[in-house]
């Protein structure tokens, strides 16, 4: 742990665990195309769930989810539709969730998971 | 509890509306949506409220916050909603109990450190609240001086957001000393400062008695401004109701509150001659602010160098001169402010200023002179009853060491004369001589037989117009009141005639 990439990857790892514990199936991780990246793509029943994970090691600079602005939200919408059309699931239900991961001192991990926020 | 409701007051001119501020905190991305036609200052409330909450030890909800100000159709402006929004946010987060805030209104701007700052229009807001089922008002401590005179509302003055929390939670009323603002007496002007000028002094006294508008014409430096500035000191002191109305307008304009011991002194407002029509009568985009003529409500509006005013500025005063109020329409709504003022204009006799007087060298051409005073439009001049010359004081007047009559002596005469007039007009729609309608002048309020025949002679020889005829009669009543005559005599009418037509350069 230490660099920004590893902090991000650690956060995504914890969220993936959290989702699997909740009974979701992980379909894809770090799916990347030219327009951008979706951190986690999972399935809950018939619904495809796209998850944006924001990880921070302290709340000193505001809540992690405040970093998601209108532009980012718009990009996530487009990425979600792109994934759906590329995987032949056109017409299926989908939603976009956001997760804030706060990596505290030691093993202390807080996950603030918000469903269907975009 | 994720939903909270708190009340506040929004002003449209001097009319207050109770506004319900609803805050809803729901799951979702952190965000803040403000609904209900906010202006720029109000839209910025998020940043102020957020910092104030955090710096007062309260958390900011990192959730989706929706703030709705209803009724939604009413345009809302200014920073006075910061405090109620902050209180509603604390209730919605469960930090303070919702309790019984149904009959409490909150007003105040928040500073980033959590202190409560002053806002405009606290007085009219409280007046409005007192008519609408409100029992308590939490206001900034700095504005406490404005709440005087409103008994039906219990006001709680606060300095910080923490004090508000303590009040809502435990009912602790913060101990804020009432410090009268501007408590030191400003320099008081007095009519005894004016040297000589018997004619102008007389004109000023008659103007004060009958509320006649006044035009001073004279070379620079003869004391036109000095005389005008002293008119409020000879006017009768304002009644409590009048003082409240004056304070309300000044409060909306954000002017510092007049000290209590000066409450009774009629205001004096002197806009510069480069002023625009909007600053003269009021206006503005988001909130319609009162203009100079409303700030001079129940007092004196003095315009120096009146012919230098841009065209249209003075004529914008015609409506308030007629109705005693000004109605301004903007996209945000239509607002009426009171504007019952005594208009005093000052002008040089010509562009160089040396035309009148004892034959000094005036360098203006005849055309220039004629054009100069023609800049005062006919309809406006028509509403000005008294036109008087102000001359350079004579050698003996300047040398005299004794002071002229003091304001108090003149004021007492004015008060007595106004009492006589008020008695005469009991049961009428008007209170002062300048407002006697023409029909009443021809029937009930005629001058004496000799006075009337003098006027009819002047009319016949075309030295006075039909309109001037009525103006002179109104003035004659004021002259009669000042002398204690129960009906204007031939001399009273003659004097009135010279006040109206004396400065014969139009």
Interface residues (C-beta under 8 A of the other chain):
Chain A: X63 X65 X66 X68 X73 X98 X114 X115 X117 X118
Chain B: X27 X28 X29 X30 X62 X64
